[in-house]
Amino acid sequence: NAGVTQTPKFRVLKTGQSMTLLCAQDMNHEYMYWYRQDPGMGLRLIHYSVGEGTTAKGEVPDGYNVSRLKKQNFLLGLESAAPSQTSVYFCASSDPGQGKETQYFGPGTRLLVL
Amino acid sequence: AQSVTQPDIHITVSEGASLELRCNYSYGATPYLFWYVQSPGQGLQLLLKYFSGDTLVQGIKGFEAEFKRSQSSFNLRKPSVHWSDAAEYFCAVAPYNFNKFYFGSGTKLNVKP
């Protein structure tokens, strides 16, 4: 039982490049979330999903897209990376319907956009 | 609008001393409140949560928190801090359906030997 895993762990992009961050969970959770963490700002919700095939915007969705084609995976895409997207990205999952409101977090992905 | 404020950016305490980390929230409905801890280079781990009932909740690692509705606060406490408690602590609030979580900016705890 690996919990929540994130791929890659670290990436350097040039401005304008695109990339996809992968989040996978093996706990059969319904809800999944993408956050970014910046110094002094805590975690801010980018997008979230309450089930397979559904996604919704969080606090800071601009410049990002997501997809939840399979229940266990939640992908975060950057179509045209900007230096302002340099951050640490965390994925989390939970399953409130089963009384499991606790969010389980992945180890994070460090992204540097030059 | 929902928000969480952690007024202390950094706190330093001596090992064995007591600890209190402050958290104030702004939320229109009944809040569900959480405290998470993040060690360097790691993801977040849940310490404790409050949904309803007894306003004093116990968590892991000897932490506890008290919900005070009149003060819109959910402060985290520990009677005796250990060096291994050095980390960053985040308070969070969520609505009843847990589709969004709002985090505070965090408090970094340093523990002096």
Interface residues (C-beta under 8 A of the other chain):
Chain A: V4 Y31 Y33 Y35 G40 M41 G42 L43 R44 L45 Y48 V50 A56 G58 E59 F90 A92 S94 P96 E101 T102 Q103 F105 G106 P107 G108
Chain B: V4 Q6 I9 Y32 G41 Q42 G43 L44 Q45 L46 K49 F51 F90 A92 A94 N97 F98 N99 K100 F101 Y102 F103 G104 S105 G106
